[in-house]
Amino acid sequence: MLEPLQAWTAGTSNLYSKEFYEEARAVLAPGGVLAQWIPFYGQGVDETRAMVRAAREVFPEASLWRDDHDGIRVLQSEPFALEPDTQRRRIDERGHRAELARNSFDATEDLLSLFVMGPRALDAWQAGAALLTDDRPFLEFAAARDLSLKAYRPILRSMAGKLDPAAAYLTAAASETERETALRAGRIRRAVLSERAHPEHELLLRATALESALRSTPSSALVPRRYRNLILEWGTGLEGAGRVQEAEGVYRRGLRHDPELGEAAVNLSLLYARQQRYALAQRTLDRPWRPGPVRDSAVQTRALLEAAIRQQKGAPPR
């Protein structure tokens, strides 16, 4: 596993050269895998494609995975295949389920949604890219020139038309469960990549991209998490700008698409309370709550509402 410094650091680009991959392949044991981080920021699309090409010259069985604002290449000599049932079993055997759950990757389809490209799609995406070699370390200088650029979205957009489905890399013996998992993972991947490809301020487009996956992948934990964070960012931003009516619409939109978005219900209730619409504020909290911090916040909000209503009626405080 390799997580080198960014390519503009002197000498780092040699860890992305064709010669480096030749040396790495020579020492890998049968079945060995090289996993390498590649940045999706601070460098352009062409530089990122060059990173991929150098590896593909040596490891034809490569795949690319996404990790938030970065990429991870998995390089191997054996034929590339995806096996969701094996993945699920290994995670459980090694006790990683709880760790993955912290970032909503404990469901197999959510983890598999990080798959971006297999060998065929990588071939199409890197075609025509310059070849990075030890005696031509252009990446070091190109990345330095692009240091202040945030190229994440252009890189994602350049990949958009080259993606291939996870189902295309299942083994011939794949179970029906694995095929369904791969299809769900593809829908999650498409929604998240679409949301990520939009500029940060395009909140409506980003929300719309995730809402389709909320309906089509109800077992996903990743999509609701991303949607929740987006709705809260959008709504609180509007409230902070004094655009209260628009904020109300955003919270209502979030609850319409995800009735379990408890944070939006609490924020909406507080918004109504500031307008002294206490009955509406209380009704907004009338929903089943799962144990946890959001329910605790709802309980505290309800207590505040009850105190405000008593004060409004002139009743003595408890």
N, C-alpha and C positions, 0 to 999 in steps of 0.2 A: 504494500500500500504506500502510495506516494502523495504527499501534500506539500509540494515545494513552494518556494516563494513565488511572487508574481514574476512574469516573464521579463519585466523591465529591470529586475535585479541582475547585476553582472554575473554571468555564468549560469544562471538558472535556465536559460533557453536551451542549454545542452542536455537538459533532462527531458526535452521534447524533440530531440533530433532523431533522425533515422538510425544513426549509429548507436544511440543509447538503447533504442528498442531492440536492435540486433543483439547487443550485449545482454539485455534483459531476457530475451527469448532463449539465449544460449544457456542460461543458468536456471530457467524454470524447470521444475520437475514435471513429469507427465500429469496432466490435469491441473497444472498450476495456473494461477490467474494473477494478472497485474492490474490493480485498480489505481487510477491516477486522477487527481483533482485537476480540473482546468477551469480558469476563471471565465465568467460571462460578463465581465466588466473590465474597464481600463484597457481594453483593446478592441479592435474592430472585428467585423465579420470575417474578413479575409484572413486575419491573423489566427482566428479561432479555427477556421477551416484548414489552415496550414498545420495547426497542431494535430488535427485529426488525420490529415493525409500522411504525415510522417509515420504515425502509428499504424495506419492501414497498409502501408507499404510492407510492413513486417508481420503484422497480426491481422490477417484477413477476417478472422472471426472476432470482430470488435463490436461493442455496443456502447451507447451513450445514455447516461442517466442524468436526471436533473436533481439538484439539491438546492432548493431555494434559488439564490442568485448565482449559482455555480453549476458546473457540470462534473460528472464522474465518468471517466472512460473505463470500461472493463475489457481487458485485452486477454485473449487466450488463443491457443493453437487448435484445440478441439472444436468441433462444430458448435456454434452458439444455439442454445435452446432455452426456453422458459418452462419451468415446471412449478406451477403455483402450489401443488400439494406438497412437493418436496420442500419448498420454501417455508410453507406453514409448519411442517413437521420440525424442520431444523430450528426455527425460531422458538418453538415450544421446548424442544430438547435442550436448547442452550439457555433458556430462561430469559429471552430478550423481549418478551411480549410487553411487560410493564414499561420497560425503557422506551420502546417504540410508541407506546400509547401517549407518552408525554407530548409528542408532536403529531398525534392522530394518525400514526402509521401502523397501528396494531392489526387493522383489518388487511387481509392479503391484497384485496383490490386497491386499497389506498397505497400500499407500498409498491405494488406493481405499476401504479399510475406514474411513478417516477421514471419508468422506462420511456425514453424518447425515440431512439433509433436503433435498429439492428444493422447487421452488415449490409443489407441491400440499400437501405435508406442512406446510410453513411457514405456508400459509394457514390450515390447521386449527389449528395450535399457537398462532398469535398472535391468533386470532379473539377479539374482545372486549377486547383489551389497550388501555390508554390510549394516546393519541397524544402523542408527545413533540414539542413545538414550541419555537421560540426564546422565545416569550413565556410558555411554561409548562414551565420546565426542572425538572420535579419529580424527575427521575432523580438530580440532584445531591444533593437532600436525602434521598431515599429510600435511596440507596446509603450515605450517611453514617450513617443510622440502623442500617443492616445491616452496618456495617463489621466487627464482630467475628464475624459469622456465616460458616460454611462451607456455602454453599448448593449446592455442586457436585452432590451426590447427589440432592437434591430436584429440581434442574433436569433431571438425566438421567432421573429417574423420571417427570417430567411429560412428557417427550418419548417415553417408551417405547411408548405406544399410538398415536403419530402418525407413526412412521417409515414411509418408503416405500422400496421396493427400488431399488438402483442400476440394476438391469436395466430399470426402467421409464423410464429417461432415456437409454437407448442409442438411437442413430440407427437409422432403418429399414434402413440398409445395414450394420449391425453384423455382424461376422464371428462364426462359431461360437466362436472363441477368446475374443472379447470377451464374449460371453454367458456363457461358462464362468467367465471372470475375474470378472465382475460377481456371479455367484452365489457364488463363493468369498469375495469381498469382503463380501457380505452376511452370510455365516456368521461371518466373523471379527468384523465390526462388532457383530453380535448378542451374541457371546460376550464381547467386551471391554466393551461397554456394560453387560451384565449383571453382569460382575465388578466394574466400577467403581461400579455403583449400590448394591452391598452395603456396609454399614459396614466400616471397616478391620478390626475385630476378628472379623468373620464369615468367618474364613479357610476353613472347610470349604465354605461356599456359594460363595465366590469361586473356590476351586480347582475345584469341580464345574462352574461356568460355563465355565471355560477348557478343561476336559478334553474336552468335547464337540467343541470346535473342533480340538483336537489330532488327533482321529480323522478329522474331516470335511475338514480343510484341511491335509494333510501338507506341502504346499509352502510354507506360511507360515513366516516367520522371526519375526514379531511375537508370535504366540501362544506358541511355546515360550519366547521370552525373558521374557514376562510370567509364564508358569507357573513357569519356573526361579526368578525373583526371589521369587515368592510362596512356593514350597516352601522355599527357603532361609530366608526371613524367618520362616516358620512353625516350621521345624525348629530353627533356632538359638535362637529365642525360647523354645521348650519346653526345650531343653537348658539355657539360662541360668536357667530357673526350676526346674531339677532334675527335670524330668519326662522322664527319659531314655527310658523305654519308649514314651511317646507320640511323642517325637522320632524314634525308630527307625521307628515306624509311618508317620510323615509322609514320611521319606526313602524308605522302601520304596514308599509310594504314588506318590511322584513318579517313581521309576524304573519302576514298573509302567506308568504312563501315558506316560512319555517315557524310553525306555531310554538315550537319549543325554544324559540329565541328569547329566553327569559330576561336577559339584560336589556333588550329593547323594550319589553313590557315595563320593567322598572323605570327606565329612562322616560318612557311615555307617561307613566303614572306621575312621576315627579314634575314633568312638564305641565300636566293638567293641574297639579297641586299649586304650582306657582301662579296659575291663572285662576286659582280658587274654584276650580271645577272639581270639587272633592268627590262627588258621587261618581263621576266618570273616571276619576283617578282610582277609586276603589274597585270599580268594575274591571278595570284594566288588569288588576292584580288577581281577579277571580279566575284562576286557572290552576291545574295540577302542577306542583313544583317537585322536582327531584331534590333529594337531600344534597346539600352543598352550599358554597358561598353565595350563589345567586338566590337560592331560597332564603338564606339568612338576610340578604339585602332586601328581599321582598317583604319579609316579616318586619324588619326595621322601618321600611317605607310605610307599611300599613299602620304601624304604631304612630308614626308621625302624622299620618292622615287623620287618625282618630283623635289625636290631640288637637289638631287644627280645627276639626269639626266641632269639638267641645268648646274650644275657645270662641269660635264663630257664633255658637248658640249661647255664649255667656255662662256655660257650665263651669264649675270650679275644676281646676286641673287635678288629676289623680296623683 
